[in-house]
Amino acid sequence: MTSVLNVDTIADKAGTGPVALTKQEALKCQFRTSGTYTGFQAGALNASSLTDDGTGDITVSFTNSFSTNTYSVATSSVSSDGRIITFNTIATANCSFAANTDAGAAIDAAMSVHVAGDLA
């Protein structure tokens, strides 16, 4: 027998707020950039703006800030140039990234980023 649950909204017991996730963690921000750093590709979540700080260097501001700067970030960039993505700064309202080749030269790189942690 198959069960189906059809709902428009799920709220807390009082009906006044969202349901809390327990014993699990969900992505709180995700975005993809092109190598030109002119904005986000379609499907960004909780990412409000992207600032091009120079070759291979960007700052991403969050729509909703994190409660602390200890959130977890996973990045990737696929390229034959061996691009490596590192953090410059991590703050509750934004974070910045640097992209480099294997040889350490700064390079504008397309990247995909997932962020997990508690929102403020």
N, CA, C and O atoms as a GROMACS GRO file, in nm:
protein
  480
    1MET      N    1   0.084  -0.117   0.000
    1MET     CA    2   0.000   0.000   0.000
    1MET      C    3   0.090   0.124   0.000
    1MET      O    4   0.186   0.131   0.076
    2THR      N    5   0.058   0.220  -0.084
    2THR     CA    6   0.134   0.343  -0.096
    2THR      C    7   0.065   0.454  -0.020
    2THR      O    8  -0.058   0.466  -0.025
    3SER      N    9   0.143   0.536   0.053
    3SER     CA   10   0.089   0.651   0.124
    3SER      C   11   0.126   0.779   0.052
    3SER      O   12   0.236   0.790  -0.003
    4VAL      N   13   0.035   0.875   0.053
    4VAL     CA   14   0.061   1.004  -0.009
    4VAL      C   15   0.025   1.112   0.091
    4VAL      O   16  -0.081   1.107   0.153
    5LEU      N   17   0.113   1.209   0.107
    5LEU     CA   18   0.089   1.323   0.195
    5LEU      C   19   0.091   1.448   0.110
    5LEU      O   20   0.195   1.486   0.056
    6ASN      N   21  -0.024   1.513   0.096
    6ASN     CA   22  -0.035   1.636   0.018
    6ASN      C   23  -0.062   1.752   0.112
    6ASN      O   24  -0.164   1.754   0.180
    7VAL      N   25   0.029   1.850   0.116
    7VAL     CA   26   0.012   1.966   0.203
    7VAL      C   27   0.055   2.092   0.129
    7VAL      O   28   0.135   2.087   0.036
    8ASP      N   29   0.001   2.206   0.173
    8ASP     CA   30   0.044   2.335   0.120
    8ASP      C   31   0.148   2.398   0.212
    8ASP      O   32   0.241   2.464   0.165
    9THR      N   33   0.132   2.379   0.344
    9THR     CA   34   0.221   2.440   0.442
    9THR      C   35   0.242   2.345   0.559
    9THR      O   36   0.148   2.278   0.603
   10ILE      N   37   0.364   2.339   0.608
   10ILE     CA   38   0.393   2.268   0.732
   10ILE      C   39   0.440   2.372   0.832
   10ILE      O   40   0.534   2.446   0.804
   11ALA      N   41   0.375   2.380   0.948
   11ALA     CA   42   0.407   2.479   1.050
   11ALA      C   43   0.429   2.410   1.184
   11ALA      O   44   0.399   2.291   1.199
   12ASP      N   45   0.483   2.486   1.280
   12ASP     CA   46   0.503   2.431   1.414
   12ASP      C   47   0.368   2.403   1.481
   12ASP      O   48   0.263   2.436   1.426
   13LYS      N   49   0.372   2.342   1.600
   13LYS     CA   50   0.249   2.301   1.668
   13LYS      C   51   0.153   2.417   1.690
   13LYS      O   52   0.031   2.399   1.681
   14ALA      N   53   0.206   2.537   1.718
   14ALA     CA   54   0.122   2.655   1.740
   14ALA      C   55   0.069   2.712   1.608
   14ALA      O   56  -0.022   2.794   1.609
   15GLY      N   57   0.125   2.668   1.496
   15GLY     CA   58   0.082   2.717   1.366
   15GLY      C   59   0.137   2.854   1.331
   15GLY      O   60   0.087   2.921   1.241
   16THR      N   61   0.243   2.896   1.403
   16THR     CA   62   0.295   3.032   1.385
   16THR      C   63   0.435   3.039   1.324
   16THR      O   64   0.485   3.148   1.298
   17GLY      N   65   0.498   2.926   1.303
   17GLY     CA   66   0.635   2.931   1.252
   17GLY      C   67   0.674   2.802   1.181
   17GLY      O   68   0.593   2.710   1.170
   18PRO      N   69   0.798   2.798   1.134
   18PRO     CA   70   0.844   2.679   1.063
   18PRO      C   71   0.870   2.562   1.158
   18PRO      O   72   0.884   2.581   1.278
   19VAL      N   73   0.874   2.445   1.103
   19VAL     CA   74   0.903   2.324   1.179
   19VAL      C   75   1.054   2.314   1.198
   19VAL      O   76   1.130   2.338   1.104
   20ALA      N   77   1.099   2.278   1.318
   20ALA     CA   78   1.242   2.262   1.345
   20ALA      C   79   1.291   2.128   1.293
   20ALA      O   80   1.224   2.026   1.310
   21LEU      N   81   1.407   2.129   1.228
   21LEU     CA   82   1.470   2.004   1.187
   21LEU      C   83   1.541   1.945   1.308
   21LEU      O   84   1.616   2.016   1.376
   22THR      N   85   1.520   1.818   1.335
   22THR     CA   86   1.589   1.754   1.446
   22THR      C   87   1.670   1.637   1.397
   22THR      O   88   1.628   1.564   1.307
   23LYS      N   89   1.786   1.619   1.456
   23LYS     CA   90   1.876   1.509   1.423
   23LYS      C   91   1.914   1.505   1.276
   23LYS      O   92   1.939   1.398   1.220
   24GLN      N   93   1.917   1.622   1.212
   24GLN     CA   94   1.961   1.630   1.074
   24GLN      C   95   2.008   1.772   1.046
   24GLN      O   96   1.978   1.864   1.122
   25GLU      N   97   2.080   1.789   0.940
   25GLU     CA   98   2.129   1.920   0.899
   25GLU      C   99   2.096   1.939   0.753
   25GLU      O  100   2.117   1.848   0.672
   26ALA      N  101   2.046   2.053   0.718
   26ALA     CA  102   2.013   2.083   0.580
   26ALA      C  103   2.100   2.198   0.530
   26ALA      O  104   2.151   2.277   0.609
   27LEU      N  105   2.116   2.205   0.399
   27LEU     CA  106   2.190   2.318   0.342
   27LEU      C  107   2.115   2.446   0.373
   27LEU      O  108   1.993   2.453   0.360
   28LYS      N  109   2.189   2.548   0.413
   28LYS     CA  110   2.129   2.678   0.442
   28LYS      C  111   2.167   2.780   0.335
   28LYS      O  112   2.112   2.891   0.332
   29CYS      N  113   2.261   2.744   0.247
   29CYS     CA  114   2.300   2.832   0.138
   29CYS      C  115   2.366   2.746   0.031
   29CYS      O  116   2.440   2.653   0.061
   30GLN      N  117   2.337   2.778  -0.094
   30GLN     CA  118   2.407   2.712  -0.204
   30GLN      C  119   2.403   2.804  -0.324
   30GLN      O  120   2.304   2.875  -0.347
   31PHE      N  121   2.510   2.802  -0.400
   31PHE     CA  122   2.514   2.884  -0.521
   31PHE      C  123   2.622   2.832  -0.616
   31PHE      O  124   2.712   2.758  -0.577
   32ARG      N  125   2.609   2.874  -0.740
   32ARG     CA  126   2.709   2.844  -0.843
   32ARG      C  127   2.744   2.975  -0.911
   32ARG      O  128   2.658   3.062  -0.931
   33THR      N  129   2.870   2.990  -0.947
   33THR     CA  130   2.914   3.108  -1.020
   33THR      C  131   2.975   3.065  -1.153
   33THR      O  132   3.018   2.951  -1.171
   34SER      N  133   2.978   3.159  -1.244
   34SER     CA  134   3.054   3.138  -1.367
   34SER      C  135   3.194   3.194  -1.340
   34SER      O  136   3.216   3.253  -1.235
   35GLY      N  137   3.284   3.178  -1.430
   35GLY     CA  138   3.419   3.232  -1.412
   35GLY      C  139   3.428   3.382  -1.431
   35GLY      O  140   3.535   3.440  -1.413
   36THR      N  141   3.315   3.446  -1.467
   36THR     CA  142   3.318   3.591  -1.488
   36THR      C  143   3.276   3.670  -1.365
   36THR      O  144   3.296   3.792  -1.361
   37TYR      N  145   3.219   3.604  -1.264
   37TYR     CA  146   3.179   3.666  -1.137
   37TYR      C  147   3.085   3.785  -1.155
   37TYR      O  148   3.098   3.886  -1.086
   38THR      N  149   2.990   3.772  -1.246
   38THR     CA  150   2.892   3.879  -1.266
   38THR      C  151   2.764   3.853  -1.189
   38THR      O  152   2.675   3.939  -1.186
   39GLY      N  153   2.752   3.739  -1.126
   39GLY     CA  154   2.633   3.705  -1.049
   39GLY      C  155   2.623   3.555  -1.030
   39GLY      O  156   2.714   3.481  -1.068
   40PHE      N  157   2.514   3.511  -0.973
   40PHE     CA  158   2.492   3.369  -0.948
   40PHE      C  159   2.423   3.305  -1.066
   40PHE      O  160   2.348   3.370  -1.138
   41GLN      N  161   2.450   3.178  -1.086
   41GLN     CA  162   2.373   3.102  -1.184
   41GLN      C  163   2.239   3.068  -1.119
   41GLN      O  164   2.226   3.077  -0.997
   42ALA      N  165   2.142   3.028  -1.198
   42ALA     CA  166   2.006   2.999  -1.149
   42ALA      C  167   2.009   2.899  -1.034
   42ALA      O  168   2.092   2.808  -1.031
   43GLY      N  169   1.917   2.917  -0.939
   43GLY     CA  170   1.901   2.822  -0.830
   43GLY      C  171   1.975   2.857  -0.703
   43GLY      O  172   1.987   2.771  -0.616
   44ALA      N  173   2.024   2.979  -0.687
   44ALA     CA  174   2.093   3.019  -0.564
   44ALA      C  175   1.995   3.019  -0.447
   44ALA      O  176   1.878   3.057  -0.462
   45LEU      N  177   2.043   2.977  -0.331
   45LEU     CA  178   1.964   2.973  -0.208
   45LEU      C  179   2.038   3.051  -0.100
   45LEU      O  180   2.153   3.020  -0.071
   46ASN      N  181   1.974   3.152  -0.041
   46ASN     CA  182   2.028   3.232   0.068
   46ASN      C  183   2.158   3.303   0.031
   46ASN      O  184   2.241   3.330   0.118
   47ALA      N  185   2.175   3.334  -0.096
   47ALA     CA  186   2.291   3.412  -0.142
   47ALA      C  187   2.236   3.539  -0.206
   47ALA      O  188   2.169   3.532  -0.310
   48SER      N  189   2.264   3.655  -0.146
   48SER     CA  190   2.201   3.778  -0.193
   48SER      C  191   2.285   3.856  -0.293
   48SER      O  192   2.230   3.919  -0.383
   49SER      N  193   2.417   3.852  -0.279
   49SER     CA  194   2.500   3.927  -0.373
   49SER      C  195   2.639   3.867  -0.382
   49SER      O  196   2.687   3.800  -0.290
   50LEU      N  197   2.702   3.894  -0.494
   50LEU     CA  198   2.838   3.847  -0.522
   50LEU      C  199   2.920   3.969  -0.561
   50LEU      O  200   2.881   4.045  -0.649
   51THR      N  201   3.035   3.988  -0.494
   51THR     CA  202   3.123   4.099  -0.525
   51THR      C  203   3.254   4.046  -0.579
   51THR      O  204   3.318   3.961  -0.518
   52ASP      N  205   3.294   4.096  -0.696
   52ASP     CA  206   3.422   4.059  -0.757
   52ASP      C  207   3.529   4.147  -0.694
   52ASP      O  208   3.535   4.266  -0.721
   53ASP      N  209   3.614   4.087  -0.610
   53ASP     CA  210   3.718   4.160  -0.538
   53ASP      C  211   3.852   4.160  -0.610
   53ASP      O  212   3.951   4.209  -0.556
   54GLY      N  213   3.857   4.107  -0.732
   54GLY     CA  214   3.981   4.099  -0.809
   54GLY      C  215   3.994   3.961  -0.870
   54GLY      O  216   3.908   3.876  -0.850
   55THR      N  217   4.100   3.940  -0.944
   55THR     CA  218   4.119   3.811  -1.010
   55THR      C  219   4.116   3.696  -0.910
   55THR      O  220   4.196   3.692  -0.816
   56GLY      N  221   4.022   3.605  -0.931
   56GLY     CA  222   4.012   3.486  -0.846
   56GLY      C  223   3.959   3.510  -0.707
   56GLY      O  224   3.965   3.419  -0.624
   57ASP      N  225   3.908   3.628  -0.677
   57ASP     CA  226   3.870   3.665  -0.540
   57ASP      C  227   3.727   3.718  -0.540
   57ASP      O  228   3.699   3.818  -0.605
   58ILE      N  229   3.635   3.653  -0.466
   58ILE     CA  230   3.497   3.699  -0.456
   58ILE      C  231   3.449   3.700  -0.312
   58ILE      O  232   3.500   3.625  -0.228
   59THR      N  233   3.351   3.785  -0.283
   59THR     CA  234   3.281   3.786  -0.156
   59THR      C  235   3.133   3.760  -0.184
   59THR      O  236   3.075   3.823  -0.272
   60VAL      N  237   3.074   3.669  -0.109
   60VAL     CA  238   2.933   3.636  -0.123
   60VAL      C  239   2.862   3.676   0.006
   60VAL      O  240   2.902   3.635   0.115
   61SER      N  241   2.756   3.757  -0.007
   61SER     CA  242   2.675   3.798   0.108
   61SER      C  243   2.553   3.707   0.116
   61SER      O  244   2.496   3.668   0.014
   62PHE      N  245   2.514   3.674   0.240
   62PHE     CA  246   2.400   3.587   0.263
   62PHE      C  247   2.273   3.670   0.277
   62PHE      O  248   2.277   3.780   0.332
   63THR      N  249   2.160   3.618   0.230
   63THR     CA  250   2.031   3.682   0.249
   63THR      C  251   1.996   3.681   0.398
   63THR      O  252   1.954   3.782   0.453
   64ASN      N  253   2.015   3.566   0.463
   64ASN     CA  254   1.995   3.550   0.607
   64ASN      C  255   2.128   3.511   0.669
   64ASN      O  256   2.190   3.413   0.627
   65SER      N  257   2.173   3.587   0.769
   65SER     CA  258   2.303   3.561   0.832
   65SER      C  259   2.303   3.431   0.910
   65SER      O  260   2.198   3.382   0.952
   66PHE      N  261   2.422   3.375   0.928
   66PHE     CA  262   2.440   3.258   1.013
   66PHE      C  263   2.456   3.303   1.158
   66PHE      O  264   2.494   3.418   1.183
   67SER      N  265   2.427   3.215   1.253
   67SER     CA  266   2.433   3.252   1.394
   67SER      C  267   2.576   3.269   1.443
   67SER      O  268   2.602   3.349   1.533
   68THR      N  269   2.670   3.195   1.384
   68THR     CA  270   2.812   3.208   1.417
   68THR      C  271   2.892   3.192   1.288
   68THR      O  272   2.836   3.159   1.183
   69ASN      N  273   3.021   3.214   1.295
   69ASN     CA  274   3.106   3.196   1.177
   69ASN      C  275   3.171   3.057   1.176
   69ASN      O  276   3.279   3.040   1.119
   70THR      N  277   3.106   2.960   1.237
   70THR     CA  278   3.159   2.823   1.240
   70THR      C  279   3.080   2.728   1.150
   70THR      O  280   3.083   2.607   1.169
   71TYR      N  281   3.010   2.784   1.052
   71TYR     CA  282   2.935   2.701   0.958
   71TYR      C  283   3.031   2.622   0.870
   71TYR      O  284   3.150   2.654   0.860
   72SER      N  285   2.979   2.521   0.805
   72SER     CA  286   3.060   2.433   0.721
   72SER      C  287   3.036   2.466   0.574
   72SER      O  288   2.922   2.484   0.532
   73VAL      N  289   3.146   2.474   0.497
   73VAL     CA  290   3.138   2.509   0.356
   73VAL      C  291   3.210   2.405   0.273
   73VAL      O  292   3.321   2.364   0.306
   74ALA      N  293   3.146   2.362   0.165
   74ALA     CA  294   3.209   2.271   0.069
   74ALA      C  295   3.209   2.339  -0.066
   74ALA      O  296   3.107   2.391  -0.111
   75THR      N  297   3.324   2.340  -0.132
   75THR     CA  298   3.336   2.405  -0.262
   75THR      C  299   3.393   2.308  -0.365
   75THR      O  300   3.461   2.211  -0.331
   76SER      N  301   3.364   2.337  -0.489
   76SER     CA  302   3.426   2.260  -0.596
   76SER      C  303   3.438   2.345  -0.720
   76SER      O  304   3.359   2.437  -0.742
   77SER      N  305   3.537   2.314  -0.801
   77SER     CA  306   3.555   2.376  -0.931
   77SER      C  307   3.623   2.274  -1.019
   77SER      O  308   3.731   2.224  -0.987
   78VAL      N  309   3.560   2.242  -1.130
   78VAL     CA  310   3.615   2.141  -1.220
   78VAL      C  311   3.682   2.212  -1.336
   78VAL      O  312   3.618   2.290  -1.407
   79SER      N  313   3.810   2.184  -1.356
   79SER     CA  314   3.883   2.247  -1.465
   79SER      C  315   4.011   2.171  -1.493
   79SER      O  316   4.067   2.109  -1.403
   80SER      N  317   4.055   2.176  -1.614
   80SER     CA  318   4.183   2.114  -1.648
   80SER      C  319   4.300   2.199  -1.598
   80SER      O  320   4.415   2.155  -1.602
   81ASP      N  321   4.270   2.322  -1.552
   81ASP     CA  322   4.374   2.410  -1.499
   81ASP      C  323   4.409   2.377  -1.354
   81ASP      O  324   4.500   2.439  -1.298
   82GLY      N  325   4.340   2.283  -1.292
   82GLY     CA  326   4.368   2.247  -1.153
   82GLY      C  327   4.330   2.357  -1.057
   82GLY      O  328   4.408   2.390  -0.968
   83ARG      N  329   4.215   2.414  -1.072
   83ARG     CA  330   4.173   2.524  -0.985
   83ARG      C  331   4.147   2.476  -0.843
   83ARG      O  332   4.085   2.372  -0.821
   84ILE      N  333   4.196   2.555  -0.748
   84ILE     CA  334   4.182   2.525  -0.605
   84ILE      C  335   4.108   2.641  -0.541
   84ILE      O  336   4.147   2.756  -0.558
   85ILE      N  337   4.000   2.612  -0.466
   85ILE     CA  338   3.919   2.715  -0.401
   85ILE      C  339   3.955   2.715  -0.252
   85ILE      O  340   3.951   2.610  -0.188
   86THR      N  341   3.988   2.831  -0.197
   86THR     CA  342   4.019   2.846  -0.054
   86THR      C  343   3.938   2.963   0.003
   86THR      O  344   3.883   3.044  -0.072
   87PHE      N  345   3.930   2.970   0.136
   87PHE     CA  346   3.860   3.079   0.202
   87PHE      C  347   3.955   3.193   0.232
   87PHE      O  348   4.069   3.171   0.273
   88ASN      N  349   3.907   3.316   0.211
   88ASN     CA  350   3.980   3.432   0.260
   88ASN      C  351   3.928   3.472   0.397
   88ASN      O  352   4.005   3.488   0.491
   89THR      N  353   3.795   3.487   0.407
   89THR     CA  354   3.732   3.523   0.534
   89THR      C  355   3.600   3.449   0.549
   89THR      O  356   3.535   3.414   0.450
   90ILE      N  357   3.561   3.427   0.674
   90ILE     CA  358   3.431   3.368   0.705
   90ILE      C  359   3.367   3.457   0.812
   90ILE      O  360   3.424   3.474   0.920
   91ALA      N  361   3.250   3.512   0.783
   91ALA     CA  362   3.177   3.595   0.878
   91ALA      C  363   3.032   3.549   0.879
   91ALA      O  364   2.992   3.469   0.794
   92THR      N  365   2.952   3.597   0.973
   92THR     CA  366   2.813   3.553   0.981
   92THR      C  367   2.729   3.602   0.864
   92THR      O  368   2.634   3.534   0.824
   93ALA      N  369   2.762   3.718   0.807
   93ALA     CA  370   2.682   3.776   0.699
   93ALA      C  371   2.738   3.750   0.560
   93ALA      O  372   2.669   3.774   0.461
   94ASN      N  373   2.864   3.702   0.551
   94ASN     CA  374   2.926   3.680   0.420
   94ASN      C  375   3.050   3.592   0.434
   94ASN      O  376   3.096   3.565   0.544
   95CYS      N  377   3.102   3.549   0.321
   95CYS     CA  378   3.230   3.479   0.319
   95CYS      C  379   3.297   3.510   0.186
   95CYS      O  380   3.232   3.545   0.088
   96SER      N  381   3.429   3.498   0.184
   96SER     CA  382   3.501   3.525   0.060
   96SER      C  383   3.589   3.407   0.023
   96SER      O  384   3.635   3.333   0.110
   97PHE      N  385   3.609   3.393  -0.106
   97PHE     CA  386   3.682   3.279  -0.161
   97PHE      C  387   3.792   3.328  -0.254
   97PHE      O  388   3.781   3.434  -0.315
   98ALA      N  389   3.898   3.248  -0.265
   98ALA     CA  390   4.004   3.273  -0.362
   98ALA      C  391   4.019   3.149  -0.448
   98ALA      O  392   4.016   3.036  -0.397
   99ALA      N  393   4.036   3.169  -0.578
   99ALA     CA  394   4.058   3.058  -0.671
   99ALA      C  395   4.199   3.069  -0.728
   99ALA      O  396   4.242   3.177  -0.770
  100ASN      N  397   4.269   2.956  -0.730
  100ASN     CA  398   4.407   2.953  -0.779
  100ASN      C  399   4.431   2.829  -0.863
  100ASN      O  400   4.361   2.729  -0.851
  101THR      N  401   4.533   2.838  -0.948
  101THR     CA  402   4.578   2.720  -1.022
  101THR      C  403   4.664   2.635  -0.930
  101THR      O  404   4.696   2.677  -0.819
  102ASP      N  405   4.701   2.516  -0.974
  102ASP     CA  406   4.791   2.430  -0.896
  102ASP      C  407   4.922   2.501  -0.866
  102ASP      O  408   4.986   2.474  -0.764
  103ALA      N  409   4.963   2.590  -0.955
  103ALA     CA  410   5.089   2.662  -0.938
  103ALA      C  411   5.075   2.782  -0.844
  103ALA      O  412   5.174   2.848  -0.812
  104GLY      N  413   4.951   2.812  -0.800
  104GLY     CA  414   4.930   2.920  -0.704
  104GLY      C  415   4.891   3.054  -0.765
  104GLY      O  416   4.876   3.152  -0.692
  105ALA      N  417   4.875   3.060  -0.896
  105ALA     CA  418   4.836   3.185  -0.961
  105ALA      C  419   4.686   3.208  -0.945
  105ALA      O  420   4.607   3.115  -0.962
  106ALA      N  421   4.647   3.331  -0.913
  106ALA     CA  422   4.505   3.366  -0.902
  106ALA      C  423   4.439   3.352  -1.038
  106ALA      O  424   4.496   3.390  -1.140
  107ILE      N  425   4.316   3.296  -1.039
  107ILE     CA  426   4.244   3.274  -1.163
  107ILE      C  427   4.094   3.281  -1.136
  107ILE      O  428   4.045   3.226  -1.037
  108ASP      N  429   4.020   3.349  -1.224
  108ASP     CA  430   3.874   3.350  -1.212
  108ASP      C  431   3.823   3.211  -1.247
  108ASP      O  432   3.851   3.161  -1.357
  109ALA      N  433   3.749   3.148  -1.157
  109ALA     CA  434   3.704   3.010  -1.177
  109ALA      C  435   3.556   2.997  -1.146
  109ALA      O  436   3.505   3.060  -1.054
  110ALA      N  437   3.487   2.916  -1.224
  110ALA     CA  438   3.351   2.879  -1.193
  110ALA      C  439   3.354   2.792  -1.068
  110ALA      O  440   3.440   2.705  -1.056
  111MET      N  441   3.262   2.813  -0.976
  111MET     CA  442   3.262   2.732  -0.854
  111MET      C  443   3.120   2.700  -0.811
  111MET      O  444   3.024   2.770  -0.844
  112SER      N  445   3.110   2.592  -0.737
  112SER     CA  446   2.986   2.548  -0.677
  112SER      C  447   3.009   2.543  -0.526
  112SER      O  448   3.109   2.487  -0.481
  113VAL      N  449   2.918   2.600  -0.447
  113VAL     CA  450   2.938   2.613  -0.302
  113VAL      C  451   2.812   2.567  -0.228
  113VAL      O  452   2.700   2.604  -0.265
  114HIS      N  453   2.831   2.486  -0.124
  114HIS     CA  454   2.723   2.443  -0.034
  114HIS      C  455   2.761   2.483   0.108
  114HIS      O  456   2.875   2.461   0.150
  115VAL      N  457   2.668   2.541   0.182
  115VAL     CA  458   2.694   2.588   0.319
  115VAL      C  459   2.590   2.526   0.413
  115VAL      O  460   2.470   2.533   0.386
  116ALA      N  461   2.636   2.467   0.523
  116ALA     CA  462   2.548   2.411   0.625
  116ALA      C  463   2.583   2.473   0.760
  116ALA      O  464   2.701   2.495   0.790
  117GLY      N  465   2.485   2.502   0.840
  117GLY     CA  466   2.506   2.561   0.972
  117GLY      C  467   2.374   2.617   1.022
  117GLY      O  468   2.270   2.600   0.958
  118ASP      N  469   2.379   2.685   1.137
  118ASP     CA  470   2.258   2.742   1.196
  118ASP      C  471   2.243   2.887   1.157
  118ASP      O  472   2.338   2.965   1.168
  119LEU      N  473   2.125   2.924   1.110
  119LEU     CA  474   2.097   3.063   1.076
  119LEU      C  475   2.065   3.141   1.203
  119LEU      O  476   2.020   3.085   1.302
  120ALA      N  477   2.090   3.272   1.197
  120ALA     CA  478   2.065   3.359   1.314
  120ALA      C  479   1.916   3.373   1.338
  120ALA      O  480   1.876   3.442   1.432
   0.00000   0.00000   0.00000
